Amino acid sequence: MWEHYKKTALGIQIVIAIVTLAVLVWSRVWQAGAVFFLAMQFSAVLGAGWAARFKALKARGLALRGR
């Protein structure tokens, strides 16, 4: 999981920073920015875990199959 996260970390962190700043500028409420920041960080880690699991399933030939 961490290998996938390391590959995409810089791009994801840039997007998270831009969205967080946009929310802060738009709402002028730091709590809203904090919620977006934490939700996006949590989602980035979950997405990396999901991608690692999918890659392992694909390597075993158990990935999504066409009907």
N, C-alpha and C positions, 0 to 999 in steps of 0.2 A: 504494500500500500504506500509506504513512504517513498519508494522509488518513483511511482507515478506522481505523487504529490510534489516531489522535488523537481520533476521535469516541468510541471505546469505552475509552480509556486509564484514565480515572478509575474507572469501575466495575470494570474488570478488576483494577486495582491494589488496590482495596479488597478484592476477593475474595481475591486472592493474599495480602494481609497477614493477613486473617482465617484462611485455611487454614494459613499458615505459623505463626502464633501458636498455633493449635490443635494442630498437630503438635509444636511445642516444648513446650507444656504437657502434652500427652498422653505424649510420649516422654521428655521431659527430656534429650534428646540434640540438641545444636545442629547436629551434622552432618546428622541427618535433616531438620531444618528447612531447612538450606541446600540439600539436595538437592531438597526440594519447591519451595523458592523458585526455584531455577535452572530446574528442569523447567517450572514454570508460566510463568516469564518467556519461556523459549524457545518454549513452546507458544503463548503470546499473540502473539508475533511471527510464528510460522509460520501461525497462524490468520488474522492480518491479511493476510498474503501470499496465502493461499488465497482469502480473501474478495475481494481485489482481482482476482485472476485470474478467479474465477467471475463477478464483475461485468463484466469485460471480455469474457468469452465470451458472457455474456447480452446485452450491448450489440451484439455481432456476430450474435446469433441462433443461436449454437452451444451454448447451454446444454443441460442434460439434457432430452431430449425424451421424451414419453410414448410407449409402444409401441402 
